[in-house]
Amino acid sequence: MCHLKVGPSQAIVMTLVSSIHAALTYGQTFVHFSYITTSLYFYSLVDAANETMSSANQQKFADALTSSLYSKPNECSSALSVSMVFSLIYPGATNDGIIDMRDTFGYPDGSNMQLVWDDAAERMTERANGACTSWSWNNNGTCVARRSQLKFANSVWLDKSDELNDAYAQVVGDYAMQANFDSPSSSAAVNSWVKNATNGLIDSIVQQGEPLYPAKLLAVNSIYLESRWGAIDLFLVSNTNLDTFYASPSRSAKVSMAHFMHTVEEFDYSHEALAGYQTIKLPLQDNMSMIFVLPQTDSAKAVKSTALIAALDGLEYTKVALALPKFNFQSKYENDLKDSLIELGLDSLFSPGNDSLCGLLEDSECLSIDKVIQKTSIGVSEKGVLAAATTAVKMYGMAMPSQEEPILMTLDHPFQFFIYDEEEKLMLFEGRLGAPKVPEEEPSTPLLDAKHSDADFWKSHFGWEPVDAPVPTSSTPLLQSW
């Protein structure tokens, strides 16, 4: 669901059922009626997302998530992407992990050894596959019209030294990818995958240039949608104007200026299906649509996607003079998303020392979730809709390595050195350095063009921000002086 919240008493909500949920907010607080609600639906999801996966359960989760998650302006989230990325972990869940995910996401009863969204994703992408539908014979057969393009992509990343549990690998093996988690190239590989999966709308999901270590496993889901309006030239650019956007239905306070698209056409519409709201459904390609729900009173509250779906049968074909603002923005969720998921019932998955994720790796090592990150992008224009979401779940081992920054030790003043035989407990050499010299021979490769005194020396070149070692109040007695 996508909420475009545009004022303390008015907003626009856009919903890609179970897929994209966003809010564009200009007001500082959520108060009674801040919503224009816009919804983009895949009708094939309704009780058909999977033979055993209920889309009604997904919408209940989406409403619960956004109610807990949304607290700031300009938000866009994808509850479907969250459910999909956790479905990659579900087959490796154990004990309370299975129960908690099933209860929170509404996964089907029965075995967890399945990818619960695969069938629905396959059906939707077959219909919206981006295939060319019209060619220009006057321009070397160039494609001039395409179907909507909807892409789902999944990956499960693990270190090259690890192996997946055999049973888990049989379920997600096609999505498994290995990288050297100790190398900064591991984050580059993940981000390259994300950029490709979202056609460049989202270019990263993990910190570029930093190794994935100490993570043990990383699950990633991406959704990409590009769809034109169902009618050719539904919104002409020449009919777009610059006008005022207000804070509430009473239009008593201005919020900002916006570009408004305009058209006068017949659409499925009602101001009775949801009492106190105008509801209109704009067709997109390939049996998809975008629905806007506009509040009529300042006291109106947010509309849940479950209530909106139930009201769709009440829309009737009506001529409407429509003014719709263009919008384009991105959102990111991390700690707030983690907190919301814990609040909704996934506490066992985030608790180190728990036995809820013990079926993922070969050695039966139990993992716990450290981070859940989501980035989204949404744009609506005269052409149609362009949207993407990427969600990543980062997991650590039970004996979680310290995530503290390293202690800084710069040997740039006199020091001692020793060469020690561990078996014999014998020093082979000892010495000290107080005046090093630059080697006479030229280096075979160019030196690093940076100084320790540079404020970002370690962060820029090694991906870390080390901390100084504490200095004791009294020194250790020396056997001899320098």
C-alpha positions as CSV (number, residue, x, y, z in Angstrom):
1,M,0.0,0.0,0.0
2,C,1.3,3.5,-0.8
3,H,0.2,6.3,1.4
4,L,0.8,9.9,0.2
5,K,0.1,11.8,3.3
6,V,0.1,15.4,2.4
7,G,-1.0,17.3,5.5
8,P,-2.1,16.9,9.1
9,S,-5.6,16.6,7.7
10,Q,-5.2,15.3,4.2
11,A,-3.1,12.8,2.3
12,I,-2.8,10.6,-0.7
13,V,-2.5,6.9,-0.3
14,M,-1.3,4.6,-3.0
15,T,-1.6,0.8,-2.7
16,L,0.0,-1.9,-4.8
17,V,-1.9,-4.6,-2.9
18,S,0.7,-6.3,-0.7
19,S,3.5,-4.7,-2.7
20,I,4.1,-1.0,-2.5
21,H,2.8,1.1,0.4
22,A,3.8,4.8,0.5
23,A,3.0,8.1,2.1
24,L,3.9,11.6,1.0
25,T,3.4,13.9,4.0
26,Y,3.8,17.7,4.3
27,G,2.2,18.0,7.7
28,Q,4.2,17.5,10.9
29,T,1.8,15.1,12.6
30,F,-0.7,12.4,11.8
31,V,-4.1,13.7,12.9
32,H,-7.7,12.9,12.0
33,F,-7.7,13.0,8.3
34,S,-4.6,13.3,6.5
35,Y,-5.3,11.1,3.6
36,I,-5.9,10.9,-0.1
37,T,-5.7,7.2,-0.6
38,T,-4.4,5.8,-3.8
39,S,-4.3,2.1,-4.5
40,L,-2.6,0.0,-7.2
41,Y,-4.0,-3.5,-7.2
42,F,-3.3,-7.0,-8.7
43,Y,-6.7,-8.5,-8.6
44,S,-5.3,-12.0,-9.2
45,L,-3.9,-11.8,-5.7
46,V,-7.2,-12.0,-4.1
47,D,-7.3,-15.5,-2.6
48,A,-5.2,-16.7,-5.5
49,A,-1.7,-15.4,-4.6
50,N,-0.8,-19.0,-3.9
51,E,-3.0,-22.1,-3.6
52,T,-2.4,-21.9,0.1
53,M,-1.3,-18.3,0.6
54,S,-4.1,-15.9,1.5
55,S,-3.9,-12.4,0.1
56,A,-6.3,-11.4,2.8
57,N,-3.7,-12.4,5.4
58,Q,-1.1,-10.4,3.5
59,Q,-3.3,-7.3,3.6
60,K,-3.9,-7.7,7.3
61,F,-0.1,-7.8,7.8
62,A,0.3,-4.7,5.5
63,D,-2.2,-2.7,7.5
64,A,-0.6,-3.7,10.8
65,L,2.9,-2.9,9.6
66,T,2.1,0.5,8.2
67,S,0.1,1.4,11.3
68,S,3.2,0.6,13.4
69,L,5.8,1.9,11.0
70,Y,4.6,5.2,9.7
71,S,5.7,8.2,11.8
72,K,7.4,10.6,9.5
73,P,6.7,12.5,6.2
74,N,7.4,11.2,2.7
75,E,7.1,7.5,3.3
76,C,6.9,4.6,0.8
77,S,7.1,0.9,2.0
78,S,6.5,-2.5,0.6
79,A,4.8,-4.9,3.0
80,L,4.9,-7.6,0.2
81,S,8.6,-7.3,-0.2
82,V,9.0,-7.7,3.6
83,S,6.8,-10.9,3.5
84,M,8.7,-12.2,0.5
85,V,12.2,-11.7,2.0
86,F,11.1,-13.5,5.2
87,S,9.6,-16.3,3.1
88,L,13.2,-17.0,1.9
89,I,14.2,-17.6,5.6
90,Y,11.0,-19.5,6.5
91,P,12.2,-22.9,5.2
92,G,15.2,-22.6,7.6
93,A,13.1,-21.6,10.6
94,T,12.8,-23.9,13.6
95,N,10.7,-24.0,16.7
96,D,9.2,-20.6,17.6
97,G,10.6,-19.2,14.4
98,I,8.1,-21.2,12.4
99,I,5.2,-20.3,14.6
100,D,6.1,-16.6,14.8
101,M,6.5,-16.1,11.1
102,R,3.3,-18.0,10.3
103,D,1.3,-15.9,12.8
104,T,2.8,-12.6,11.8
105,F,2.8,-12.9,8.0
106,G,-0.2,-15.3,7.7
107,Y,1.8,-18.0,5.9
108,P,-0.2,-21.1,5.1
109,D,-0.6,-24.0,7.6
110,G,1.4,-27.1,7.0
111,S,5.1,-27.5,6.2
112,N,7.4,-24.5,6.2
113,M,9.6,-26.2,3.6
114,Q,8.2,-24.2,0.7
115,L,8.5,-20.7,-0.9
116,V,5.0,-19.5,-0.2
117,W,5.1,-16.6,-2.7
118,D,6.7,-18.3,-5.7
119,D,3.5,-19.3,-7.5
120,A,1.9,-15.9,-7.2
121,A,5.0,-14.2,-8.4
122,E,5.2,-16.4,-11.4
123,R,1.5,-15.8,-12.3
124,M,1.9,-12.0,-12.0
125,T,5.2,-11.8,-14.0
126,E,3.7,-13.9,-16.8
127,R,1.0,-11.4,-17.2
128,A,3.2,-8.3,-16.9
129,N,6.3,-9.5,-18.6
130,G,7.2,-6.3,-20.5
131,A,6.7,-7.9,-23.9
132,C,6.4,-5.6,-26.9
133,T,2.8,-5.2,-28.2
134,S,3.3,-2.8,-31.0
135,W,6.2,-2.1,-33.5
136,S,6.9,0.9,-35.7
137,W,7.3,-0.3,-39.3
138,N,8.7,3.1,-40.3
139,N,11.6,2.9,-37.9
140,N,13.2,-0.4,-38.4
141,G,10.6,-2.3,-36.4
142,T,11.3,-0.4,-33.2
143,C,9.0,-1.3,-30.3
144,V,6.6,1.6,-29.5
145,A,4.4,-0.1,-26.9
146,R,5.0,-2.7,-24.2
147,R,3.1,-4.5,-21.6
148,S,3.6,-3.7,-18.0
149,Q,6.8,-5.0,-16.5
150,L,6.7,-6.6,-13.1
151,K,9.8,-8.3,-11.8
152,F,10.4,-10.2,-8.5
153,A,14.0,-11.2,-7.6
154,N,15.3,-13.2,-4.7
155,S,18.7,-14.1,-3.4
156,V,20.3,-15.7,-0.4
157,W,23.9,-14.7,0.2
158,L,26.4,-16.7,2.2
159,D,30.2,-16.7,2.7
160,K,32.2,-18.8,0.3
161,S,33.5,-20.9,3.2
162,D,29.9,-21.8,4.4
163,E,27.3,-24.2,3.0
164,L,23.6,-24.2,3.3
165,N,21.8,-26.9,5.2
166,D,20.9,-29.7,2.7
167,A,17.1,-29.5,3.3
168,Y,17.1,-25.7,3.2
169,A,19.2,-25.7,0.0
170,Q,16.7,-28.0,-1.7
171,V,14.1,-25.3,-1.3
172,V,16.1,-22.1,-2.0
173,G,19.1,-23.5,-3.8
174,D,18.4,-21.6,-7.0
175,Y,18.6,-18.3,-5.1
176,A,21.8,-19.1,-3.3
177,M,24.8,-16.9,-4.0
178,Q,28.3,-17.0,-2.4
179,A,30.8,-14.3,-1.9
180,N,33.9,-13.6,0.2
181,F,32.2,-11.9,3.2
182,D,35.6,-10.7,4.4
183,S,36.2,-8.6,1.3
184,P,34.6,-5.2,0.4
185,S,33.8,-6.8,-2.9
186,S,31.0,-8.7,-1.2
187,S,28.9,-5.6,-0.7
188,A,29.6,-4.5,-4.2
189,A,28.3,-7.9,-5.5
190,V,25.0,-7.5,-3.5
191,N,24.5,-3.9,-4.6
192,S,25.1,-4.8,-8.2
193,W,22.5,-7.5,-8.0
194,V,20.0,-5.0,-6.5
195,K,20.7,-2.4,-9.1
196,N,20.1,-4.9,-11.9
197,A,16.9,-6.3,-10.2
198,T,15.3,-2.8,-9.9
199,N,16.5,-1.5,-13.3
200,G,18.6,1.1,-11.5
201,L,15.9,2.6,-9.3
202,I,17.6,1.3,-6.2
203,D,21.4,1.1,-6.5
204,S,22.3,-0.3,-3.1
205,I,20.9,-2.1,0.0
206,V,24.2,-2.6,2.0
207,Q,27.0,-0.2,2.7
208,Q,29.1,0.0,-0.4
209,G,32.8,-0.7,0.1
210,E,32.4,-2.6,3.4
211,P,32.7,-6.4,3.8
212,L,29.5,-8.2,4.7
213,Y,31.3,-9.9,7.6
214,P,30.4,-10.4,10.4
215,A,27.1,-11.4,8.8
216,K,26.6,-15.1,8.2
217,L,23.7,-14.9,5.8
218,L,21.9,-12.2,3.8
219,A,18.4,-12.7,2.3
220,V,17.3,-10.1,-0.3
221,N,14.0,-9.5,-2.2
222,S,13.4,-6.9,-4.9
223,I,10.2,-5.8,-6.7
224,Y,10.2,-3.7,-9.8
225,L,7.1,-2.3,-11.6
226,E,6.7,-0.2,-14.7
227,S,3.2,0.3,-16.0
228,R,1.6,2.9,-18.3
229,W,-2.0,4.1,-17.9
230,G,-4.5,1.9,-19.6
231,A,-5.8,4.6,-21.9
232,I,-3.4,6.3,-24.4
233,D,-2.9,9.9,-23.6
234,L,-4.9,9.8,-20.4
235,F,-2.9,12.7,-19.1
236,L,-1.5,15.1,-21.6
237,V,1.7,17.0,-20.6
238,S,0.1,20.1,-22.1
239,N,-2.7,19.9,-19.5
240,T,-0.4,19.8,-16.5
241,N,-0.2,23.0,-14.4
242,L,1.5,24.4,-11.3
243,D,-1.0,24.8,-8.5
244,T,-1.6,24.8,-4.8
245,F,-1.7,21.7,-2.5
246,Y,-3.6,22.3,0.7
247,A,-3.3,20.8,4.2
248,S,-6.9,19.6,4.6
249,P,-10.2,19.1,2.7
250,S,-11.3,22.5,4.0
251,R,-8.4,24.1,2.0
252,S,-7.8,26.5,4.9
253,A,-4.0,26.3,4.8
254,K,-1.6,25.9,1.9
255,V,1.1,23.2,2.0
256,S,3.1,23.6,-1.2
257,M,2.9,24.0,-4.9
258,A,2.7,20.9,-7.1
259,H,2.4,19.9,-10.7
260,F,-1.2,18.7,-11.3
261,M,-2.2,16.4,-14.2
262,H,-5.7,16.8,-15.5
263,T,-8.2,14.7,-17.5
264,V,-12.0,14.5,-18.0
265,E,-13.0,10.8,-18.6
266,E,-15.3,8.1,-17.3
267,F,-13.9,6.0,-14.5
268,D,-15.0,3.6,-11.9
269,Y,-15.9,6.0,-9.1
270,S,-18.0,6.5,-5.9
271,H,-18.4,9.0,-3.1
272,E,-20.6,6.5,-1.3
273,A,-18.7,3.2,-1.3
274,L,-16.5,4.6,1.4
275,A,-18.6,7.2,3.3
276,G,-16.8,10.5,3.6
277,Y,-14.3,9.7,0.8
278,Q,-14.2,10.1,-3.0
279,T,-12.9,6.9,-4.5
280,I,-11.7,6.6,-8.1
281,K,-10.0,3.7,-10.0
282,L,-7.6,4.5,-12.8
283,P,-6.8,1.7,-15.2
284,L,-3.2,0.6,-15.8
285,Q,-2.0,-2.0,-18.3
286,D,-2.5,-5.8,-17.9
287,N,-5.4,-5.9,-15.4
288,M,-3.9,-3.6,-12.9
289,S,-5.3,-0.3,-11.6
290,M,-4.4,2.6,-9.4
291,I,-7.0,3.8,-6.9
292,F,-7.2,7.1,-5.2
293,V,-9.3,7.8,-2.1
294,L,-9.8,11.4,-1.3
295,P,-11.2,12.5,2.1
296,Q,-14.1,15.0,2.1
297,T,-13.9,16.1,5.8
298,D,-11.1,17.2,8.0
299,S,-12.0,14.7,10.7
300,A,-11.7,11.6,8.4
301,K,-9.2,8.9,9.4
302,A,-6.8,6.7,7.4
303,V,-8.4,4.0,5.2
304,K,-7.0,0.5,5.6
305,S,-6.4,-1.5,2.5
306,T,-8.7,-4.3,3.7
307,A,-11.6,-1.8,3.9
308,L,-10.7,-0.4,0.6
309,I,-10.7,-3.8,-1.2
310,A,-14.1,-4.6,0.3
311,A,-15.5,-1.3,-1.0
312,L,-14.4,-1.7,-4.7
313,D,-17.6,-3.4,-5.8
314,G,-19.4,-0.2,-4.9
315,L,-17.7,1.8,-7.7
316,E,-19.7,2.8,-10.7
317,Y,-18.7,4.1,-14.2
318,T,-18.9,7.9,-13.9
319,K,-17.5,10.9,-15.8
320,V,-15.0,12.7,-13.6
321,A,-12.9,15.9,-14.0
322,L,-9.7,14.7,-12.3
323,A,-6.8,16.8,-11.1
324,L,-3.9,14.5,-9.8
325,P,-0.6,15.7,-8.5
326,K,2.6,14.2,-9.9
327,F,5.0,12.7,-7.3
328,N,8.3,11.0,-7.1
329,F,10.3,10.1,-3.9
330,Q,12.3,7.5,-2.2
331,S,12.2,6.0,1.4
332,K,14.4,3.9,3.6
333,Y,13.5,1.9,6.7
334,E,15.9,0.2,9.0
335,N,15.7,0.4,12.8
336,D,12.1,1.5,12.6
337,L,11.2,-1.5,10.5
338,K,13.0,-3.9,12.8
339,D,11.1,-2.4,15.8
340,S,7.8,-2.8,14.0
341,L,8.4,-6.4,13.1
342,I,9.4,-7.2,16.7
343,E,6.2,-5.4,17.9
344,L,4.1,-7.5,15.4
345,G,5.4,-10.8,16.9
346,L,8.9,-11.7,15.4
347,D,10.8,-11.2,18.7
348,S,12.3,-14.7,18.7
349,L,14.0,-14.2,15.3
350,F,15.9,-11.1,16.6
351,S,17.0,-12.7,19.9
352,P,20.6,-14.0,20.0
353,G,20.8,-17.3,21.8
354,N,17.4,-18.4,20.6
355,D,16.8,-21.5,18.5
356,S,14.4,-20.1,15.9
357,L,16.7,-20.0,12.9
358,C,18.7,-23.3,13.1
359,G,18.0,-24.8,9.8
360,L,19.8,-22.4,7.4
361,L,23.5,-23.5,7.5
362,E,25.1,-26.9,7.1
363,D,26.6,-27.1,10.6
364,S,23.2,-26.5,12.2
365,E,24.5,-23.2,13.6
366,C,21.6,-21.2,14.9
367,L,21.4,-17.6,13.5
368,S,19.5,-14.5,14.6
369,I,18.5,-11.5,12.7
370,D,20.5,-8.3,13.3
371,K,19.1,-5.9,10.7
372,V,16.1,-5.5,8.3
373,I,16.6,-2.8,5.7
374,Q,14.2,-1.7,3.0
375,K,14.5,1.0,0.3
376,T,11.7,2.0,-2.0
377,S,11.2,4.3,-4.9
378,I,7.8,5.5,-6.3
379,G,6.9,7.8,-9.2
380,V,3.6,8.8,-10.8
381,S,3.5,10.9,-13.9
382,E,1.6,11.5,-17.2
383,K,3.1,8.2,-18.5
384,G,2.1,6.0,-15.6
385,V,3.7,4.4,-12.6
386,L,7.4,3.4,-11.9
387,A,8.1,1.8,-8.6
388,A,10.6,-0.5,-6.9
389,A,11.4,-1.9,-3.4
390,T,14.3,-3.9,-2.0
391,T,14.3,-5.5,1.4
392,A,17.3,-7.3,3.0
393,V,17.6,-9.4,6.2
394,K,21.0,-9.6,7.7
395,M,21.7,-12.6,10.0
396,Y,24.5,-13.4,12.4
397,G,25.7,-16.5,14.2
398,M,24.8,-17.2,17.8
399,A,28.2,-16.2,19.0
400,M,27.9,-12.9,17.3
401,P,31.2,-11.2,16.5
402,S,31.7,-7.8,18.1
403,Q,30.4,-5.1,15.8
404,E,32.3,-2.4,17.7
405,E,34.8,-0.4,15.7
406,P,38.4,-1.6,15.9
407,I,40.9,-0.2,18.4
408,L,43.4,2.2,16.7
409,M,47.1,1.2,17.0
410,T,49.4,3.3,14.9
411,L,53.0,2.4,15.3
412,D,54.3,5.9,14.5
413,H,56.6,6.3,17.5
414,P,59.4,4.1,19.1
415,F,58.3,0.5,19.8
416,Q,59.7,-2.8,20.6
417,F,59.5,-6.0,18.6
418,F,60.1,-9.7,19.2
419,I,60.1,-12.9,17.2
420,Y,58.7,-15.7,19.2
421,D,58.7,-19.5,18.9
422,E,55.3,-20.6,20.3
423,E,56.2,-24.3,20.8
424,E,59.5,-23.6,22.6
425,K,58.3,-20.4,24.3
426,L,61.6,-18.8,23.1
427,M,62.3,-15.4,21.7
428,L,64.4,-15.8,18.5
429,F,64.9,-12.1,18.0
430,E,64.2,-8.9,19.9
431,G,64.7,-5.3,19.2
432,R,63.2,-1.8,18.9
433,L,62.6,0.8,16.3
434,G,63.0,4.5,16.9
435,A,64.0,5.9,13.5
436,P,62.7,4.1,10.4
437,K,63.9,5.0,6.9
438,V,62.3,5.0,3.6
439,P,63.4,2.0,1.5
440,E,65.8,2.9,-1.3
441,E,64.0,0.9,-4.0
442,E,61.0,2.3,-5.7
443,P,57.7,0.7,-4.8
444,S,56.3,-1.7,-7.5
445,T,52.8,-0.1,-7.2
446,P,51.8,3.5,-6.4
447,L,51.5,4.3,-2.7
448,L,48.3,5.2,-1.0
449,D,47.8,8.9,-1.5
450,A,46.6,9.7,2.1
451,K,47.9,10.5,5.5
452,H,47.1,9.2,9.0
453,S,46.2,12.8,9.9
454,D,43.4,12.8,7.4
455,A,40.1,12.9,9.2
456,D,38.6,10.1,7.1
457,F,41.8,8.0,6.5
458,W,40.4,4.7,7.9
459,K,36.8,5.2,6.8
460,S,37.6,6.2,3.3
461,H,40.2,3.5,2.5
462,F,39.3,0.6,4.8
463,G,35.6,1.1,5.7
464,W,36.2,1.5,9.5
465,E,36.2,4.2,12.1
466,P,38.6,3.0,14.8
467,V,38.6,4.2,18.3
468,D,41.6,5.2,20.5
469,A,42.8,2.7,23.1
470,P,42.2,3.9,26.6
471,V,45.4,5.1,28.4
472,P,45.9,3.6,31.9
473,T,46.3,6.0,34.8
474,S,49.5,4.2,35.8
475,S,52.0,2.6,33.5
476,T,53.2,-1.0,33.6
477,P,56.6,-1.3,35.3
478,L,59.3,-1.6,32.8
479,L,62.2,-4.1,33.1
480,Q,64.4,-1.6,31.4
481,S,64.2,1.9,30.1
482,W,64.3,3.1,26.5
